[in-house]
Amino acid sequence: MEEFDVVVIGSGPGGYVAAIRAAQLGLKTACIEKDAPLGGTCLNVGCIPSKTLLHASEEYWKFRTKGQELGLLFQGISFDWSIMQKKRSSVISGFNQGIDWLFKKNKITRFLGTGSLVSPQEIAIRKGEETSTIRAKNIILATGSEPIPLPFLPFDEKIVLSSTGALALEHVPKTLIVIGAGVIGVELGSVYARLGSKVQFIEFLDRICPTMDEMVSREFEVILQTLGLQFALSSKVTGATIAEGNIQLDVEDQKSKEKRTYAAEAVLVCIGRRPFAKGLNLEKVGIAMTPKGQVAVDNLFRTSKPNIYAIGDLIDGPMLAHKASEEGVAVAEIIAGHQPVIDYVAIPNVIYTSPEVAAVGMTEAEAKNFNLKVKTGIFYFKANSRARCIGEEEGFVKIIAHADTDRLLGIHIVGCHASEMIASCAVAIHKKMTALELANLAFAHPTLSEAIKEAALAVHKRTIHS
Ligand SMILES: Cc1cc2nc3c(=O)[nH]c(=O)nc-3n(C[C@H](O)[C@H](O)[C@H](O)COP(=O)(O)OP(=O)(O)OC[C@H]3O[C@@H](n4cnc5c(N)ncnc54)[C@H](O)[C@@H]3O)c2cc1C
């Protein structure tokens, strides 16, 4: 039976990165993936296809709504959904081949099939009727997550869509309901809204993207409404009827208890994702789980079997591709005897709408929950020269610092290119900078990033441009 130093199960951004790092460190490495293309959720049905469609729909929307202001005149501007879908597929397949190539380059053995633990050192690989078994000194579980359905509304990917189905619709629906106004819901909802769908959100909580800083999510909601997105907040879906290719949802307002119905061509259910461990046979080898259904790990990513590790969406923490990849690198290094450290506080998260939303560190509410005394600085993009030049004046930068020490606690951006700007903020948080240190840095002029400097100055009531 073939034996490896490391066998990774799952080839998402956690698994494939772990495999590459393990191989770089000289470990004989294999990766088992049940799907033919490598890359997991992120590459095949997540980050990459959604950003491809977000970009195309955003360009279309901008030409239509902002072109004239910039002196760009178009006649009969339209879009071709099938070409957008082809672009989505070609971007994905390019990266699928890229990971294949990286595996070959790093001499990683790739097994196509479902990996299942036979013992803490043996893994069965099932492909159709065939099963083979390999041995591993160390196993990394990186099997990711799956979308959660509503109990009374199973996904059919035609009328009742998960994010996977919503990325590959055959046509743009005239009407779409999105249940859940979290990150994935607002991203995919805004793709279709920009292309002409009437999009209605139904959100159980009283604000959208509830993990974001409250001021950010309130501003963001107002901006998204100008795009035409409609939000029914504090609303619970209690039932559904599908008839004649349409869906009707029964909804109850959580505050007034008023009952309403909403109808659309399709409904996208984005109420969250859950760890995916089906088929791994974890009970058989005695791997402990958390009450939330995640694989329980210690601070070295070890499960209750010390040679079996778990990373990414399968374990606790934000379900983010870059978090999974950092854990993939760290776990490979731990197996090789190194002592890596991940700074979870400095992991940014982003919503890739237009404008974007990006954050790193604590929200104001989180800081207050830790009994930290805070001071804040806010700078609006409408007073930023670059934002005015490019007609992207929506949003602001909000900086939260400790009231006594001035140490940066959180930086939140609603605005164009927030996803790129947040990288420098993550460095500042990681380096434990103070607001004044950030304010004293020179930022190139004219750039959107100057709003970060001004927000840091605002913490000290010293803004120059507002
Ligand atoms: C629509 C959407 C958009 C997203 N956008 C972003 C974004 O912009 N930025 C971001 O950071 N995150 C984003 N995410 C989240 C991101 O995709 C996940 O956090 C990330 O993919 C998790 O990586 P992972 O390696 O843990 O697992 P996954 O990427 O889920 O990969 C797990 C892999 O394991 C395989 N597998 C499962 N069980 C077995 C088995 N028994 N044997 C063999 N193989 C198995 C699966 O087939 C899969 O390929 C998005 C997610 C979605 C759905």
The ligand as an SDF file (V2000), in Angstrom:
LIG
                    3D

 53 58  0  0  0  0  0  0  0  0999 V2000
  -20.7740   32.1890   -3.7700 C   0  0  0  0  0  0  0  0  0  0  0  0
  -19.5950   32.2350   -2.8260 C   0  0  0  0  0  0  0  0  0  0  0  0
  -18.7250   33.3080   -2.8810 C   0  0  0  0  0  0  0  0  0  0  0  0
  -17.6300   33.3650   -2.0300 C   0  0  0  0  0  0  0  0  0  0  0  0
  -16.7950   34.4340   -2.1190 N   0  0  0  0  0  0  0  0  0  0  0  0
  -15.7270   34.5080   -1.3070 C   0  0  0  0  0  0  0  0  0  0  0  0
  -14.8150   35.5860   -1.4210 C   0  0  0  0  0  0  0  0  0  0  0  0
  -14.9760   36.4780   -2.2630 O   0  0  0  0  0  0  0  0  0  0  0  0
  -13.7450   35.6030   -0.6080 N   0  0  0  0  0  0  0  0  0  0  0  0
  -13.5390   34.6350    0.3400 C   0  0  0  0  0  0  0  0  0  0  0  0
  -12.5570   34.7160    1.0750 O   0  0  0  0  0  0  0  0  0  0  0  0
  -14.3820   33.5890    0.4680 N   0  0  0  0  0  0  0  0  0  0  0  0
  -15.4610   33.5020   -0.3360 C   0  0  0  0  0  0  0  0  0  0  0  0
  -16.2950   32.4230   -0.2430 N   0  0  0  0  0  0  0  0  0  0  0  0
  -16.0040   31.3870    0.7640 C   0  0  0  0  0  0  0  0  0  0  0  0
  -14.8890   30.4600    0.2830 C   0  0  0  0  0  0  0  0  0  0  0  0
  -15.2500   29.8980   -0.9590 O   0  0  0  0  0  0  0  0  0  0  0  0
  -14.6420   29.3600    1.3110 C   0  0  0  0  0  0  0  0  0  0  0  0
  -14.3850   29.9580    2.5610 O   0  0  0  0  0  0  0  0  0  0  0  0
  -13.4490   28.5030    0.9090 C   0  0  0  0  0  0  0  0  0  0  0  0
  -13.6570   27.8930   -0.3440 O   0  0  0  0  0  0  0  0  0  0  0  0
  -13.1880   27.4170    1.9590 C   0  0  0  0  0  0  0  0  0  0  0  0
  -12.0870   26.6690    1.5600 O   0  0  0  0  0  0  0  0  0  0  0  0
  -11.8370   25.1690    2.0480 P   0  0  0  0  0  0  0  0  0  0  0  0
  -10.5490   24.7710    1.4470 O   0  0  0  0  0  0  0  0  0  0  0  0
  -12.0130   25.0880    3.5080 O   0  0  0  0  0  0  0  0  0  0  0  0
  -13.0320   24.3120    1.4230 O   0  0  0  0  0  0  0  0  0  0  0  0
  -13.7080   24.2220   -0.0140 P   0  0  0  0  0  0  0  0  0  0  0  0
  -13.2750   25.3210   -0.9000 O   0  0  0  0  0  0  0  0  0  0  0  0
  -15.1620   24.0730    0.2450 O   0  0  0  0  0  0  0  0  0  0  0  0
  -13.1110   22.8940   -0.6230 O   0  0  0  0  0  0  0  0  0  0  0  0
  -13.4010   21.6410   -0.1030 C   0  0  0  0  0  0  0  0  0  0  0  0
  -13.1280   20.5940   -1.1560 C   0  0  0  0  0  0  0  0  0  0  0  0
  -13.1880   19.3100   -0.5460 O   0  0  0  0  0  0  0  0  0  0  0  0
  -13.7970   18.4030   -1.4480 C   0  0  0  0  0  0  0  0  0  0  0  0
  -14.3090   17.2730   -0.6600 N   0  0  0  0  0  0  0  0  0  0  0  0
  -15.2900   17.2770    0.2730 C   0  0  0  0  0  0  0  0  0  0  0  0
  -15.4020   16.0590    0.8450 N   0  0  0  0  0  0  0  0  0  0  0  0
  -14.4820   15.2580    0.2490 C   0  0  0  0  0  0  0  0  0  0  0  0
  -14.0960   13.9140    0.4110 C   0  0  0  0  0  0  0  0  0  0  0  0
  -14.6440   13.1290    1.3560 N   0  0  0  0  0  0  0  0  0  0  0  0
  -13.1250   13.4210   -0.3830 N   0  0  0  0  0  0  0  0  0  0  0  0
  -12.5150   14.2040   -1.3170 C   0  0  0  0  0  0  0  0  0  0  0  0
  -12.8390   15.4980   -1.5010 N   0  0  0  0  0  0  0  0  0  0  0  0
  -13.7960   16.0160   -0.7180 C   0  0  0  0  0  0  0  0  0  0  0  0
  -14.8720   19.2360   -2.1090 C   0  0  0  0  0  0  0  0  0  0  0  0
  -15.2820   18.6500   -3.3390 O   0  0  0  0  0  0  0  0  0  0  0  0
  -14.1510   20.5620   -2.2870 C   0  0  0  0  0  0  0  0  0  0  0  0
  -13.4800   20.6020   -3.5200 O   0  0  0  0  0  0  0  0  0  0  0  0
  -17.3950   32.3230   -1.1010 C   0  0  0  0  0  0  0  0  0  0  0  0
  -18.2550   31.2240   -1.0540 C   0  0  0  0  0  0  0  0  0  0  0  0
  -19.3400   31.1800   -1.9060 C   0  0  0  0  0  0  0  0  0  0  0  0
  -20.2490   29.9820   -1.8580 C   0  0  0  0  0  0  0  0  0  0  0  0
  1  2  1  0
  2  3  1  0
  2 52  2  0
  3  4  2  0
  4  5  1  0
  4 50  1  0
  5  6  2  0
  6  7  1  0
  6 13  1  0
  7  8  2  0
  7  9  1  0
  9 10  1  0
 10 11  2  0
 10 12  1  0
 12 13  2  0
 13 14  1  0
 14 15  1  0
 14 50  1  0
 15 16  1  0
 16 17  1  0
 16 18  1  0
 18 19  1  0
 18 20  1  0
 20 21  1  0
 20 22  1  0
 22 23  1  0
 23 24  1  0
 24 25  2  0
 24 26  1  0
 24 27  1  0
 27 28  1  0
 28 29  2  0
 28 30  1  0
 28 31  1  0
 31 32  1  0
 32 33  1  0
 33 34  1  0
 33 48  1  0
 34 35  1  0
 35 36  1  0
 35 46  1  0
 36 37  1  0
 36 45  1  0
 37 38  2  0
 38 39  1  0
 39 40  1  0
 39 45  2  0
 40 41  1  0
 40 42  2  0
 42 43  1  0
 43 44  2  0
 44 45  1  0
 46 47  1  0
 46 48  1  0
 48 49  1  0
 50 51  2  0
 51 52  1  0
 52 53  1  0
M  END
$$$$
